[in-house]
Structure formats: C-alpha cells, structure tokens
Amino acid sequence: MAEKLRVGIIGAGRWAASAHLPGYDRSPLAETVAICDRDLDLAKKRAAEFNIPHVYTDYQEMLAREDIDVVDVCTRGGPNDPHNHEVLAFAALEAGRHCLCEKPVAHDYKRTWEAHRLAESKNLKTKVGLTFRYAPAMQYMHEMIQEGFIGTPFIFNGYEQNSQFISPDEPLTKRDLIPPTDQKDIKVSSLEGYGAPIIDLSLWFMNSDLVSVVGLLKNFVPYRTDIDGTKVRTNIDDGDIYIGEYANGAMCSIQSSYVTVGGYPGLEARAYGSNGALICRLVDEFGVRQTLHKAKPDAVEFVPVEIPDRFFPPGYKPGEPWPSMFYANLVHNFMEEIVSGGDENQGNFAQSARVQHIINAVEQSHRERRWVDLAMDAV
C-alpha cells in the first residue's frame, strides 16, 4: 500500500465540494487522485479546486485504475438511476476497493447486508455518510455512555429537523423530492434522508438493536413550485415520527422533518439511564455548532460538558462550519481504520443495513397502521 491511501471519488456535486473533498485534503493518510462525474465540466471544476490529477465521466474506467485504494460514492442518484449508490458501491467492492458511500447504500436493507458481506469476503472496509456520529460532541457522548455515565440505558429521544423545505417554493430544482405523477401513496423522503443519522445514533448509544416499531409519516406541504413556476404535487413524508423497543429493554422516540422551524442541521440526541442523562445538540446557532450537557440523579440540572481536543479533526479551527468539521472526522477515521488493518470499522455497511431495516419497517408500519417486528433472522 502506498504511503497515503489513494482515493477516487464518484460524484462532484455540492456535498463532495463542501465535505468529502476537504476531508481528504485534511487527512494526512489520504490523497485524492481521481474524480468522476457524468458532468465533465463539473468534474474538471472540482479537479482544479482540489488539485486532482485525473478526471473521468465513466466510473468503470476509473475503477480500472490499479492504483486506487478507496472509492468514495458521493452521487445523488435515485433508485431508478442506473448509476445509483447501490450499483456504484457493489462495483467498487467487486473491484477490490474499500468503499465510502453516501446514504442509503440501498433502499432495501437486505441489499445493504449483501454489500457488507461482499466487503467482508474481500477483507475490505466500508463506511457510510452517517455524518453526525462524527461530530466531536457525539463522539464524546458515546464514550461517556460506554464508560457508564448514564448507567443502564432506559430511553433515547432523537430529533433531526429543520425548516429547509417549509416554504412551498422549495424545491425548485430538487427533482428527487417530487414523486412520479402516478405515486398514489406517500413517498419516503425525510425518514430516509434526514432520519438515518439520528437512527444511527440511537442504535450506537443504546448499544442494542430495535425489535419492534410503530410509526407515522405525514405530508404537511403538499404542493411546491417547480422550476418552471408550476405547482407540483409533492407527496413525500416531510415529517415523521416513530417509537420503538430495543432488545435490551430500552425504548426510543425518533422524529425527523424538513418543515419544523429550527437551525440546520437541527439534530438532538438525548440518552437517559439508571445513573444519569446526556443531551447533545448539533444546531448552528449564533456561531455555536455543537453542545453537550450532562446530569445525574442527585444533580438533575443539566450542566455543559467541555469536549476534549482529541475528538476534533486534523486542522480544526474554532468557528469552523459543521460540514467540514464533522466530515473531516468521518474521512480521517475511515483512513485510520483502513491503515490500522484491525477490526475497528464504525458506521460501516452493516450499520447502514440496520438503519435501513428500521426505515423500511417504519414505512411498513405507516402503510399497515400497526406495530412491525424487525425479524433479526432476516439479516
């Protein structure tokens, strides 16, 4: 293996530019050597911005390179796109590359498990863009839970919400939020797009799988203005909520939404147990990106927790925007896991499969108006 892991990225859009590519630039263990996008001009633009020597429009041509160690799938392709996450992730693994993939890897959780098993069979590491587990405050919260601060876990409350799409004038160009005209029932959107990171955190912090869920999906803004100025029926879940029971006896409530007033990214995790409680907020308010508070049974007032420097990414500077801060941690963590060669591999495809399993079950619960058991033998 080269002195640095050589990375090829598929997708040159906004998120690649604001999070993925800066993350590789900051990690001393990575070097981005190739970028691929069907839009050649966009790929060339990113290559110039981040000093990437090789540009492609065909991902298979890029995968044919023998000097790439890691493939990053950062596209927006939907389930009907021939170049969606699922297709690209499987292609990267088949080519023998470690793979970072934006969520979801696949819309059917069983396919994500298949991708995980393929990676295992080839001794490859995987990572999913579950960005918020890599916030320094969330990383420290997890460590505190592991060390016993809350004691036996009782309850997790999770929220991922903001007002990004509260206006009916949005989305103007975000076609992925406009279902086909023959869509007769609500299409899953917020639950999968915004809910996945808080579902991930709920499993991570409670250290247990969910065994049963009941949920509700709602469409609060039914019509939006399309790019041509016309009103378009947008039958998506722009708000959703579910409650669930864990195998260890704990329980949770999870809410995600595009249309609840609040600052981006609008994420909050609350963990309560027999010996204490922790609350972490990732909300960009007045220049503060993250806060962590703690309380004990004999001192129920929540007090601020200082986050140790070791949880911040390479090159961190106070006041840094959250996308680059959190994603720099994600990227560098993945590079460290690969270089170490050990078993550590947090936020991998197996974790993404667990998250997607819950998303699929909550959707089923909504459609059938009942509790749904998550059959763990299916995984």
C-alpha positions as CSV (number, residue, x, y, z in Angstrom):
1,M,0.0,0.0,0.0
2,A,1.2,3.5,-0.8
3,E,2.4,5.9,1.9
4,K,-1.0,7.6,1.5
5,L,-4.3,5.9,0.7
6,R,-5.2,6.9,-2.9
7,V,-8.8,7.9,-3.3
8,G,-11.1,8.0,-6.3
9,I,-14.4,9.9,-5.8
10,I,-17.6,9.4,-7.9
11,G,-19.7,12.5,-7.8
12,A,-18.6,16.1,-8.0
13,G,-21.6,17.9,-6.6
14,R,-22.1,20.3,-3.7
15,W,-21.6,17.8,-0.9
16,A,-18.5,16.5,-2.5
17,A,-17.1,20.0,-2.6
18,S,-18.1,21.1,0.9
19,A,-17.5,17.9,2.9
20,H,-15.8,14.9,1.1
21,L,-13.0,16.5,-0.8
22,P,-11.9,18.9,2.0
23,G,-11.9,15.9,4.3
24,Y,-9.4,14.0,2.2
25,D,-7.3,17.1,1.8
26,R,-7.0,17.4,5.6
27,S,-6.3,13.8,6.4
28,P,-2.5,13.1,6.4
29,L,-3.4,9.5,5.4
30,A,-5.2,10.3,2.1
31,E,-4.6,11.6,-1.4
32,T,-7.4,12.2,-3.9
33,V,-6.1,11.0,-7.3
34,A,-9.2,10.8,-9.4
35,I,-12.7,12.2,-9.7
36,C,-15.6,11.0,-11.8
37,D,-18.9,12.7,-12.8
38,R,-21.2,12.4,-15.8
39,D,-20.9,16.2,-16.0
40,L,-17.4,16.6,-17.4
41,D,-17.2,20.4,-16.8
42,L,-18.2,19.9,-13.1
43,A,-15.6,17.2,-12.6
44,K,-13.0,19.4,-14.2
45,K,-14.0,22.3,-11.9
46,R,-13.6,20.2,-8.8
47,A,-10.3,18.7,-10.0
48,A,-9.0,22.3,-10.4
49,E,-10.3,23.3,-7.0
50,F,-8.8,20.4,-5.2
51,N,-5.7,19.7,-7.3
52,I,-6.9,16.2,-8.5
53,P,-4.8,15.0,-11.4
54,H,-7.3,12.6,-13.2
55,V,-10.8,13.2,-14.4
56,Y,-13.4,10.7,-15.7
57,T,-17.0,10.6,-16.8
58,D,-17.1,6.8,-16.8
59,Y,-16.8,5.2,-13.3
60,Q,-15.8,1.9,-14.7
61,E,-12.9,3.4,-16.4
62,M,-11.8,5.0,-13.1
63,L,-12.3,1.7,-11.3
64,A,-10.0,0.0,-13.8
65,R,-7.0,2.0,-12.4
66,E,-4.8,-0.2,-10.3
67,D,-3.5,2.5,-8.0
68,I,-6.8,3.4,-6.2
69,D,-7.2,2.1,-2.7
70,V,-10.5,3.7,-1.7
71,V,-13.6,4.6,-3.7
72,D,-16.0,7.3,-2.5
73,V,-19.6,7.2,-3.8
74,C,-21.0,10.7,-3.5
75,T,-23.7,10.9,-6.1
76,R,-27.4,11.8,-5.8
77,G,-28.7,9.0,-8.0
78,G,-32.2,7.7,-7.0
79,P,-33.4,4.1,-7.0
80,N,-34.2,4.2,-10.7
81,D,-30.8,5.8,-11.7
82,P,-28.6,3.2,-13.4
83,H,-25.7,4.8,-11.5
84,N,-27.3,4.9,-8.0
85,H,-25.5,4.3,-4.8
86,E,-26.2,0.5,-4.8
87,V,-24.8,0.0,-8.3
88,L,-21.7,2.0,-7.6
89,A,-21.0,0.6,-4.1
90,F,-21.2,-3.0,-5.4
91,A,-18.9,-2.1,-8.4
92,A,-16.3,-0.6,-6.1
93,L,-16.3,-3.7,-3.8
94,E,-16.2,-6.1,-6.8
95,A,-13.2,-4.1,-8.0
96,G,-11.5,-4.8,-4.6
97,R,-11.7,-1.2,-3.2
98,H,-12.5,0.0,0.2
99,C,-15.7,2.0,-0.1
100,L,-17.2,5.1,1.5
101,C,-20.8,5.6,0.3
102,E,-23.4,8.3,1.0
103,K,-26.7,7.1,2.5
104,P,-28.5,5.0,1.6
105,V,-26.3,2.3,0.2
106,A,-29.5,0.6,-1.0
107,H,-33.2,1.4,-0.4
108,D,-33.8,-2.3,0.6
109,Y,-31.8,-3.1,3.7
110,K,-31.2,-6.7,2.6
111,R,-29.1,-5.4,-0.4
112,T,-27.0,-3.4,2.0
113,W,-26.4,-6.5,4.1
114,E,-25.3,-8.2,0.8
115,A,-22.8,-5.4,0.2
116,H,-21.5,-5.7,3.7
117,R,-20.9,-9.5,3.3
118,L,-19.2,-8.9,0.0
119,A,-16.8,-6.5,1.6
120,E,-16.1,-8.9,4.4
121,S,-15.4,-11.7,1.9
122,K,-12.8,-9.5,0.3
123,N,-11.3,-8.1,3.6
124,L,-12.4,-4.6,2.7
125,K,-13.5,-1.8,5.0
126,T,-16.7,0.2,4.3
127,K,-18.1,3.5,5.6
128,V,-21.4,5.3,5.2
129,G,-22.0,9.0,5.3
130,L,-23.7,9.0,8.7
131,T,-22.2,12.4,9.3
132,F,-23.4,13.3,12.7
133,R,-21.9,10.4,14.6
134,Y,-18.6,12.0,13.8
135,A,-19.4,15.3,15.4
136,P,-16.9,15.7,18.3
137,A,-19.7,16.2,20.8
138,M,-21.4,12.9,19.7
139,Q,-18.1,11.0,19.7
140,Y,-17.6,12.1,23.3
141,M,-21.2,11.4,24.3
142,H,-20.7,7.8,23.0
143,E,-17.5,7.4,25.0
144,M,-19.2,8.7,28.2
145,I,-22.1,6.2,27.7
146,Q,-19.6,3.4,27.1
147,E,-17.8,4.3,30.3
148,G,-21.1,4.1,32.2
149,F,-22.1,7.7,32.7
150,I,-25.8,7.0,32.2
151,G,-25.8,3.5,33.7
152,T,-28.3,1.1,32.3
153,P,-29.9,2.7,29.2
154,F,-33.6,3.4,29.6
155,I,-34.8,5.9,27.0
156,F,-33.5,7.6,23.8
157,N,-35.1,10.6,22.3
158,G,-33.9,11.7,18.9
159,Y,-34.7,14.7,16.7
160,E,-33.4,15.6,13.3
161,Q,-35.4,18.6,11.9
162,N,-35.2,22.0,10.4
163,S,-37.2,24.3,8.2
164,Q,-35.2,23.8,5.0
165,F,-38.3,22.9,3.0
166,I,-41.0,24.7,5.0
167,S,-41.6,27.1,2.1
168,P,-43.8,25.8,-0.7
169,D,-41.4,27.5,-3.1
170,E,-38.9,24.7,-2.3
171,P,-37.8,22.5,-4.0
172,L,-37.4,24.5,-7.2
173,T,-34.8,22.1,-8.8
174,K,-34.6,19.3,-6.3
175,R,-36.4,16.8,-8.5
176,D,-35.7,13.9,-6.2
177,L,-38.3,15.3,-3.8
178,I,-41.1,15.2,-6.4
179,P,-42.5,11.7,-6.7
180,P,-43.8,10.4,-10.1
181,T,-47.2,11.6,-11.1
182,D,-48.6,8.1,-10.5
183,Q,-47.5,8.0,-6.9
184,K,-50.7,7.1,-5.1
185,D,-49.3,6.9,-1.6
186,I,-46.8,8.9,0.4
187,K,-43.1,8.5,-0.7
188,V,-40.5,8.1,1.9
189,S,-38.2,11.1,2.0
190,S,-37.4,12.8,5.3
191,L,-37.4,9.5,7.2
192,E,-34.6,8.2,4.9
193,G,-32.8,11.4,4.0
194,Y,-32.9,13.1,7.4
195,G,-33.9,10.3,9.8
196,A,-31.0,8.0,9.0
197,P,-28.3,9.8,11.1
198,I,-30.4,10.0,14.2
199,I,-31.5,6.4,13.8
200,D,-27.8,5.5,13.6
201,L,-27.0,7.4,16.8
202,S,-30.0,5.8,18.6
203,L,-28.6,2.3,17.9
204,W,-25.0,3.4,18.7
205,F,-25.8,5.0,22.0
206,M,-28.3,2.4,23.3
207,N,-26.0,-0.4,22.1
208,S,-28.9,-2.6,21.1
209,D,-31.0,-3.5,18.0
210,L,-34.6,-2.5,17.7
211,V,-37.1,-5.3,17.9
212,S,-40.4,-3.5,17.2
213,V,-41.5,-0.1,15.8
214,V,-44.7,1.8,15.1
215,G,-44.5,5.0,13.1
216,L,-46.4,7.7,11.2
217,L,-45.4,9.6,8.0
218,K,-47.0,13.0,7.2
219,N,-47.1,15.3,4.2
220,F,-47.5,18.8,5.5
221,V,-46.6,20.8,2.4
222,P,-48.5,19.0,-0.4
223,Y,-47.7,21.4,-3.3
224,R,-44.4,23.0,-4.3
225,T,-43.3,25.3,-7.0
226,D,-41.4,23.5,-9.7
227,I,-38.5,25.1,-11.7
228,D,-41.0,26.3,-14.4
229,G,-43.2,28.1,-11.9
230,T,-46.0,25.5,-11.9
231,K,-47.4,23.9,-8.7
232,V,-46.5,20.3,-8.4
233,R,-48.0,17.7,-6.0
234,T,-45.2,16.7,-3.7
235,N,-46.5,13.6,-1.8
236,I,-43.5,12.9,0.4
237,D,-43.1,12.5,4.2
238,D,-41.8,15.9,5.1
239,G,-42.4,15.0,8.7
240,D,-42.4,11.6,10.5
241,I,-42.2,10.1,14.0
242,Y,-41.8,6.6,15.4
243,I,-41.4,4.8,18.8
244,G,-39.5,1.6,19.2
245,E,-38.4,-1.0,21.7
246,Y,-34.8,-2.3,21.9
247,A,-33.7,-5.9,22.5
248,N,-32.1,-4.8,25.8
249,G,-35.5,-3.4,27.1
250,A,-34.8,0.3,26.4
251,M,-37.2,2.4,24.3
252,C,-37.0,5.3,21.9
253,S,-38.8,8.0,20.1
254,I,-37.5,9.5,16.9
255,Q,-38.7,12.5,14.9
256,S,-37.3,13.9,11.6
257,S,-38.7,16.6,9.4
258,Y,-38.0,19.0,6.6
259,V,-40.6,21.5,7.8
260,T,-40.0,22.2,11.5
261,V,-38.6,25.6,12.4
262,G,-35.1,25.5,13.6
263,G,-31.4,25.8,12.6
264,Y,-29.6,23.4,10.3
265,P,-28.6,20.6,10.8
266,G,-31.2,20.6,13.7
267,L,-30.1,17.3,15.4
268,E,-30.6,16.5,19.0
269,A,-29.8,13.2,20.9
270,R,-31.0,12.5,24.4
271,A,-30.0,9.4,26.3
272,Y,-31.4,8.6,29.8
273,G,-30.4,5.8,32.0
274,S,-30.3,4.4,35.6
275,N,-27.4,6.6,36.6
276,G,-27.6,9.8,34.5
277,A,-28.5,11.6,31.3
278,L,-26.8,13.2,28.4
279,I,-28.1,15.7,25.8
280,C,-26.2,16.6,22.6
281,R,-27.4,19.3,20.2
282,L,-26.0,19.9,16.7
283,V,-27.6,23.2,15.8
284,D,-25.8,26.1,14.3
285,E,-27.0,29.0,16.5
286,F,-25.1,32.2,17.0
287,G,-21.8,30.6,15.8
288,V,-22.1,27.6,18.1
289,R,-22.2,24.3,16.2
290,Q,-22.5,21.7,19.0
291,T,-23.2,21.5,22.7
292,L,-23.2,18.6,25.2
293,H,-24.9,18.6,28.6
294,K,-25.0,16.1,31.5
295,A,-27.0,15.5,34.6
296,K,-27.0,13.0,37.5
297,P,-29.9,11.8,39.7
298,D,-28.6,13.8,42.7
299,A,-28.0,16.9,40.5
300,V,-30.7,17.0,37.9
301,E,-29.8,20.4,36.5
302,F,-28.0,19.8,33.2
303,V,-24.6,21.4,33.0
304,P,-22.3,21.9,30.0
305,V,-19.6,19.4,29.2
306,E,-16.3,20.5,27.6
307,I,-15.4,18.4,24.6
308,P,-11.7,17.2,24.7
309,D,-9.4,18.3,21.9
310,R,-8.8,14.7,20.9
311,F,-12.3,14.5,19.4
312,F,-11.7,17.2,16.8
313,P,-10.3,16.5,13.3
314,P,-6.9,17.4,11.9
315,G,-6.6,21.1,11.2
316,Y,-9.6,22.1,13.2
317,K,-10.0,25.8,13.9
318,P,-12.6,27.3,16.3
319,G,-15.7,28.5,14.4
320,E,-15.2,26.0,11.6
321,P,-18.5,25.2,9.7
322,W,-20.1,21.9,10.8
323,P,-20.0,20.2,7.4
324,S,-16.2,20.3,7.1
325,M,-15.6,19.7,10.8
326,F,-17.8,16.6,11.1
327,Y,-16.9,15.1,7.7
328,A,-13.2,15.6,8.2
329,N,-13.6,13.4,11.3
330,L,-15.5,10.8,9.2
331,V,-12.9,10.7,6.4
332,H,-9.9,10.6,8.7
333,N,-11.5,7.9,10.9
334,F,-12.0,5.8,7.8
335,M,-8.4,6.3,6.7
336,E,-7.2,5.3,10.2
337,E,-9.4,2.2,10.2
338,I,-8.0,1.0,6.8
339,V,-4.4,1.8,7.7
340,S,-4.6,0.1,11.1
341,G,-5.7,-3.2,9.5
342,G,-7.6,-4.1,12.6
343,D,-11.3,-5.0,13.2
344,E,-12.4,-1.5,14.0
345,N,-14.9,-0.2,11.4
346,Q,-17.6,2.1,12.9
347,G,-20.5,3.3,10.8
348,N,-20.0,0.6,8.1
349,F,-22.4,-1.0,5.7
350,A,-23.6,-3.4,8.4
351,Q,-24.7,-0.4,10.5
352,S,-26.3,1.2,7.4
353,A,-28.3,-2.0,6.9
354,R,-29.6,-1.9,10.5
355,V,-30.6,1.8,9.9
356,Q,-32.3,1.0,6.6
357,H,-34.1,-2.0,8.2
358,I,-35.7,0.4,10.7
359,I,-36.6,2.8,7.9
360,N,-38.2,0.0,5.9
361,A,-40.1,-1.2,9.0
362,V,-41.4,2.3,9.9
363,E,-42.7,2.7,6.3
364,Q,-44.4,-0.7,6.6
365,S,-45.9,0.3,10.0
366,H,-47.3,3.5,8.5
367,R,-48.8,1.8,5.5
368,E,-50.3,-1.0,7.5
369,R,-51.2,1.1,10.6
370,R,-49.7,-1.3,13.1
371,W,-46.6,-2.3,15.1
372,V,-44.0,-4.1,13.0
373,D,-41.4,-6.6,14.4
374,L,-37.9,-6.5,13.0
375,A,-37.0,-10.1,12.3
376,M,-33.4,-10.2,13.1
377,D,-33.1,-13.7,11.5
378,A,-33.6,-11.8,8.2
379,V,-30.1,-10.3,8.5
